[in-house]
Each structure stands twice: as C-alpha cells, then as structure tokens.
Amino acid sequence: MADISKAGSYRLGDREVRRMGYGAMRLSGPGIYGPPNDLDQAVAVLREAVASGVNHIDTSDYYGPHVTNQIIREALHPYPDDLVIVTKLGARRTPDKAWLPAMAPDELRAGLEDNLRNLGLERMEVVNLRFMGSGHGPADGSIAREFEILAGFQEQGLIGHVGLSNVTMRQFDEAQRIAPVACVQNHYNLVQRDDDEMIVTLSEMGVPYVPFFPLGGFSPLQSGELSAIAGEIGGTPMQVALAWLLQRSPNILLIPGTSSLVHLRENLAAVDLELSEEIFHRLDALGEQVSA
C-alpha cells in the first residue's frame, strides 16, 4: 500500500489534507449517470482510499445524480474526523444525461440541500461554485451574483468554506472581494497549461489549486513521449502525469478518480515516483510541443 503522506499535505480551508486525494465522479454509472455496474466495488474503492490515508474526497450531488453521494454515505458514514468532503454546485442533470447550468438562487439552495441530505451532513466543509464554460475551460463574465449566494450560505453556517471551479484569475479576484476563496478547481495537466501563472499566484497566497482531467487532451506525439518516460522510470503514464503535478507546485491537490481498486492503487502509488530534474523538464516540455 502506497504511503501517500510522502506527498505532503496542504491547508484547505481550515483543515490540513493530504495532497493525494480522491475524486468520486466515476463511482456512478456510464456517462456519470445512474447506479454503478458494481456497487460493492464502488464501496470498496472508497473504503480502501480512506484506509490508505486519503482524507480529501471531491464529489457533487449532480454526479448520478445523487448516486455518488449516496454511495459515499453508505461506504464511509459516520465519517472519520479528519475526512474533508468537498462538493460543488452549479449544474443539474437531465434524463438524457445532459449537463445544464443551475445557477438560480433556488437551484443553488436545492443543490446544497441535496448534498447535505445524501451525504448525511448538517454542514459542508467546502463547496465549490462550478461554472459551465466552453468545453472544459472557463467563460468570461461576472460571477459576483452567484458567488454572493454561496457566501450567504456560508454566513448561515451551511458551508464552512467556499471555492471556485472553472474560472479565470479575474473571476477569482472578483470572488475574493466578496468572501475568501478556499480553493480553485480548474482544467490543468501536462499539456493543458493555461493556468501556469494562476498556480504561481495562488501558491503565493496559500490557496490550493485542484486540477481536473489530469490526463487528457494529449496528441499522439505527446502520448508517445509520456509513455516512453514512464517506461524509463518504471511507472505508468497516469502515475507519471500525477507525479509531475505533485512536483509542479506545493499548492496542487490531486483528486484522481476511478471505480476500480486496481486503478485506485495505481493512482495512489504515484506518490512513490521521484522525478529527477531532467525527467521533470522533459515532461514540462510536453506542454510546449505543437499538437500533431
């Protein structure tokens, strides 16, 4: 079993979490909709993640919808004292498996209430406001109205800390003037590098950055080089991509997701990979390659 404490920890809100966490999105069925094909394995994955030292789980009640949070409750409730469950609001699912924005005041409140009920909690430790952008990237525009609603939930004691997902630095600054932003969750990986400057700025502020889709969008050339490097150092491409992120900046928190025990163990073992300076820079250069 990997010792994930080797990757260190970082402050999220007012809690200290290990930098290797777990993303629960894949626990639901195909298309992130409906029940999983193997409920017993989904429960086992969650229990093994926590037994391995994971104390940061990322989820949302629109995964399923409702299904993922219900599995988390079945597997882990009553929750360990050090476990931080982070959820997100801002979307809803339709019977045709579409993802639609849900940003009206009543939709945000209903989403929060769904999370609390299905997780069996009276208060969420951290809630991210997830904005629907273009593809996996953010869209321009003010986010003040929606973030003020989340800040209101925080004042009511329903949320401990508020965060953002799929936003620009300008939108982060706008939100920060309303309430302290506990974390940012954006699309970032070896080749999706739009947030390089944001990560540096947030690190200087002590704000964690949580990348989603840590392995995706690679060209064949980039995938081939990543696989070659992984073979050289005795890891899988996913492990190498995760290890690069851990080494990229101390404020990066990882939440790789899977519904497989085998893949969970593989992901957690990424903390055992030590990248030399030469390997790190070779990986870093993948983001500079022209897509083939």
C-alpha positions as CSV (number, residue, x, y, z in Angstrom):
1,M,0.0,0.0,0.0
2,A,1.4,3.4,-1.0
3,D,2.4,5.8,1.7
4,I,0.5,8.9,0.4
5,S,1.8,11.0,3.3
6,K,5.1,11.2,1.3
7,A,3.4,13.7,-1.0
8,G,2.9,16.0,1.9
9,S,-0.2,18.0,2.9
10,Y,-1.7,21.4,2.4
11,R,-4.2,23.6,4.1
12,L,-7.7,23.5,2.6
13,G,-10.0,26.0,4.4
14,D,-9.0,25.5,8.0
15,R,-8.2,21.8,7.6
16,E,-5.0,20.0,6.6
17,V,-5.4,17.5,3.8
18,R,-3.0,15.1,2.1
19,R,-2.1,16.2,-1.4
20,M,-3.2,12.9,-2.9
21,G,-7.0,12.8,-2.6
22,Y,-9.8,11.0,-4.4
23,G,-12.4,12.2,-7.0
24,A,-15.7,10.4,-6.7
25,M,-17.3,11.2,-10.0
26,R,-16.6,7.8,-11.6
27,L,-18.4,5.9,-8.9
28,S,-21.8,6.4,-10.7
29,G,-22.8,4.6,-13.9
30,P,-21.8,5.2,-17.5
31,G,-21.9,8.8,-18.5
32,I,-21.8,9.7,-14.8
33,Y,-25.4,8.8,-14.7
34,G,-27.4,6.2,-12.8
35,P,-26.0,3.5,-10.5
36,P,-22.6,1.8,-10.9
37,N,-22.2,-1.5,-12.6
38,D,-20.6,-2.9,-9.4
39,L,-21.9,-1.2,-6.2
40,D,-19.8,-3.4,-4.0
41,Q,-16.6,-2.4,-5.7
42,A,-17.5,1.3,-5.6
43,V,-17.9,1.0,-1.8
44,A,-14.7,-1.0,-1.6
45,V,-12.8,1.7,-3.5
46,L,-13.9,4.4,-1.1
47,R,-13.1,2.4,2.0
48,E,-9.6,1.5,0.6
49,A,-8.9,5.1,-0.3
50,V,-9.6,6.3,3.2
51,A,-7.8,3.3,4.7
52,S,-4.8,4.3,2.6
53,G,-4.7,7.7,4.1
54,V,-6.9,9.8,1.7
55,N,-8.7,12.5,3.7
56,H,-9.9,14.7,0.8
57,I,-12.7,13.5,-1.3
58,D,-14.2,15.5,-4.1
59,T,-17.8,14.9,-5.1
60,S,-21.1,16.5,-6.3
61,D,-24.7,15.6,-5.9
62,Y,-25.2,16.1,-9.7
63,Y,-23.0,13.0,-10.2
64,G,-25.5,10.3,-10.8
65,P,-27.4,12.5,-9.9
66,H,-27.5,11.7,-6.2
67,V,-25.9,8.3,-6.7
68,T,-22.3,9.2,-5.9
69,N,-23.1,10.9,-2.6
70,Q,-25.4,8.1,-1.5
71,I,-22.5,5.6,-2.1
72,I,-20.1,7.8,-0.1
73,R,-22.6,7.8,2.8
74,E,-23.1,4.0,2.6
75,A,-19.3,3.4,2.5
76,L,-18.0,5.9,5.0
77,H,-20.7,7.3,7.3
78,P,-20.1,8.1,10.1
79,Y,-17.1,9.9,8.6
80,P,-13.6,9.9,10.0
81,D,-12.8,13.1,11.9
82,D,-10.1,14.1,9.5
83,L,-12.0,13.5,6.3
84,V,-12.8,16.6,4.2
85,I,-15.6,16.1,1.7
86,V,-15.7,18.9,-1.0
87,T,-18.7,19.2,-3.2
88,K,-19.7,21.6,-6.0
89,L,-22.9,23.4,-7.1
90,G,-23.9,25.0,-10.4
91,A,-25.2,22.2,-12.6
92,R,-28.0,19.7,-13.0
93,R,-28.6,16.5,-15.0
94,T,-31.5,15.7,-17.3
95,P,-32.9,12.3,-18.2
96,D,-31.0,12.4,-21.5
97,K,-27.7,12.7,-19.4
98,A,-27.2,16.4,-20.4
99,W,-25.3,18.8,-18.1
100,L,-27.1,22.1,-17.7
101,P,-26.3,25.2,-15.6
102,A,-28.2,25.5,-12.3
103,M,-27.2,28.9,-11.0
104,A,-30.5,30.5,-9.9
105,P,-30.8,31.1,-6.2
106,D,-33.4,28.4,-5.7
107,E,-31.3,25.9,-7.7
108,L,-28.2,26.6,-5.7
109,R,-30.1,26.1,-2.4
110,A,-31.7,22.9,-3.6
111,G,-28.3,21.6,-4.8
112,L,-26.8,22.3,-1.4
113,E,-29.7,20.7,0.4
114,D,-29.4,17.6,-1.8
115,N,-25.7,17.3,-1.0
116,L,-26.3,17.6,2.8
117,R,-29.2,15.1,2.7
118,N,-27.5,12.5,0.6
119,L,-24.2,12.7,2.4
120,G,-25.8,12.7,5.8
121,L,-24.3,16.0,6.9
122,E,-25.6,19.2,8.5
123,R,-22.8,21.3,7.1
124,M,-20.4,21.1,4.1
125,E,-16.8,21.7,4.9
126,V,-16.1,23.2,1.4
127,V,-18.4,23.9,-1.5
128,N,-17.1,24.9,-5.0
129,L,-19.2,27.0,-7.3
130,R,-18.8,25.3,-10.7
131,F,-19.3,27.5,-13.8
132,M,-20.2,26.0,-17.1
133,G,-17.8,27.4,-19.7
134,S,-16.6,26.5,-23.2
135,G,-15.7,22.8,-23.2
136,H,-13.6,22.3,-20.1
137,G,-12.4,25.9,-20.0
138,P,-13.9,29.0,-18.3
139,A,-16.1,31.6,-19.9
140,D,-15.7,35.4,-19.4
141,G,-18.2,37.4,-17.4
142,S,-19.0,38.4,-13.8
143,I,-19.6,35.7,-11.2
144,A,-20.5,38.0,-8.4
145,R,-24.2,37.3,-8.2
146,E,-23.8,33.6,-7.9
147,F,-20.8,33.7,-5.5
148,E,-22.7,36.1,-3.2
149,I,-25.4,33.4,-2.9
150,L,-22.7,30.9,-1.8
151,A,-21.3,33.4,0.6
152,G,-24.8,33.8,2.1
153,F,-24.9,30.0,2.7
154,Q,-21.6,30.3,4.5
155,E,-23.0,33.1,6.7
156,Q,-25.9,30.8,7.5
157,G,-23.5,28.1,8.7
158,L,-24.4,25.6,6.0
159,I,-20.9,25.9,4.4
160,G,-17.6,26.2,6.1
161,H,-15.6,27.5,3.1
162,V,-16.4,28.5,-0.5
163,G,-14.3,27.7,-3.6
164,L,-14.5,28.1,-7.3
165,S,-14.3,25.8,-10.3
166,N,-13.7,26.6,-14.0
167,V,-12.8,30.3,-13.5
168,T,-10.3,32.9,-14.7
169,M,-7.9,34.8,-12.4
170,R,-10.1,37.9,-12.9
171,Q,-13.1,36.0,-11.7
172,F,-11.1,34.7,-8.7
173,D,-10.3,38.3,-7.8
174,E,-13.9,39.3,-8.1
175,A,-15.0,36.5,-5.8
176,Q,-12.2,37.2,-3.3
177,R,-13.6,40.7,-2.8
178,I,-16.9,39.0,-1.7
179,A,-15.6,36.2,0.5
180,P,-12.2,34.4,0.9
181,V,-11.8,31.7,-1.8
182,A,-10.7,28.4,-0.2
183,C,-9.6,26.7,-3.4
184,V,-9.7,26.7,-7.2
185,Q,-10.5,23.7,-9.3
186,N,-9.7,24.1,-13.0
187,H,-8.7,22.0,-16.0
188,Y,-4.9,21.6,-15.9
189,N,-2.4,18.9,-16.8
190,L,0.9,18.3,-18.5
191,V,-0.3,19.7,-21.8
192,Q,-3.3,21.9,-20.7
193,R,-1.2,24.7,-19.2
194,D,-3.3,27.9,-19.4
195,D,-3.3,28.2,-15.6
196,D,0.5,28.2,-15.1
197,E,0.6,31.8,-13.9
198,M,-2.6,31.3,-11.8
199,I,-1.0,28.4,-9.9
200,V,2.0,30.6,-9.0
201,T,-0.2,33.4,-7.8
202,L,-2.4,31.1,-5.7
203,S,0.6,29.4,-4.2
204,E,1.9,32.8,-3.1
205,M,-1.5,33.4,-1.5
206,G,-1.6,30.0,0.2
207,V,-4.7,28.9,-1.9
208,P,-4.8,25.3,-3.1
209,Y,-5.3,24.5,-6.8
210,V,-7.1,21.3,-7.7
211,P,-6.6,20.2,-11.3
212,F,-9.3,18.1,-13.0
213,F,-8.7,15.9,-16.1
214,P,-5.0,15.3,-15.1
215,L,-4.5,13.1,-18.2
216,G,-6.4,14.2,-21.3
217,G,-6.0,16.2,-24.5
218,F,-2.7,14.7,-25.4
219,S,-1.6,14.5,-29.1
220,P,-0.2,11.2,-30.3
221,L,3.3,12.7,-30.1
222,Q,2.8,13.8,-26.5
223,S,1.3,10.5,-25.5
224,G,4.2,8.6,-27.0
225,E,6.8,10.7,-25.2
226,L,4.9,10.3,-21.9
227,S,4.7,6.6,-22.3
228,A,8.5,6.5,-23.1
229,I,9.3,8.4,-20.0
230,A,7.0,6.2,-17.9
231,G,8.8,3.1,-19.2
232,E,12.2,4.6,-18.3
233,I,11.3,5.3,-14.7
234,G,9.1,2.2,-14.1
235,G,5.7,3.9,-13.8
236,T,2.5,4.1,-15.9
237,P,1.7,7.2,-17.9
238,M,-1.0,8.2,-15.4
239,Q,1.4,7.8,-12.5
240,V,4.0,10.0,-14.2
241,A,1.4,12.7,-15.0
242,L,0.3,12.7,-11.4
243,A,3.8,12.7,-10.1
244,W,4.6,15.7,-12.3
245,L,1.6,17.6,-10.9
246,L,2.7,16.9,-7.3
247,Q,6.2,18.2,-8.1
248,R,4.8,21.2,-10.2
249,S,3.8,23.2,-7.1
250,P,3.2,22.6,-3.4
251,N,-0.3,24.0,-3.5
252,I,-1.6,21.4,-6.0
253,L,-4.0,18.9,-4.5
254,L,-4.8,15.8,-6.6
255,I,-8.2,14.1,-6.9
256,P,-7.8,11.3,-9.5
257,G,-11.0,9.3,-9.8
258,T,-11.7,5.7,-10.5
259,S,-14.3,3.0,-9.8
260,S,-11.6,0.3,-9.9
261,L,-9.5,-1.0,-7.0
262,V,-6.6,-1.7,-9.3
263,H,-6.6,1.8,-10.7
264,L,-7.0,3.3,-7.3
265,R,-3.9,1.6,-6.1
266,E,-2.1,2.6,-9.2
267,N,-3.1,6.3,-8.7
268,L,-2.0,6.3,-5.1
269,A,1.3,4.8,-5.9
270,A,2.2,7.9,-8.0
271,V,3.5,9.4,-4.7
272,D,6.3,6.8,-4.9
273,L,7.7,8.2,-8.2
274,E,10.5,10.6,-7.7
275,L,11.2,12.6,-10.9
276,S,14.7,13.8,-11.5
277,E,15.2,17.3,-12.6
278,E,16.0,16.1,-16.1
279,I,12.8,13.9,-16.3
280,F,10.7,16.8,-14.8
281,H,11.9,19.2,-17.5
282,R,11.3,16.6,-20.3
283,L,7.7,16.3,-19.0
284,D,7.4,20.0,-18.7
285,A,8.4,20.4,-22.3
286,L,5.4,18.3,-23.4
287,G,3.2,21.3,-22.9
288,E,5.3,23.3,-25.3
289,Q,5.0,20.8,-28.2
290,V,2.9,21.6,-31.2
291,S,-0.1,19.1,-31.3
292,A,0.4,16.6,-34.1
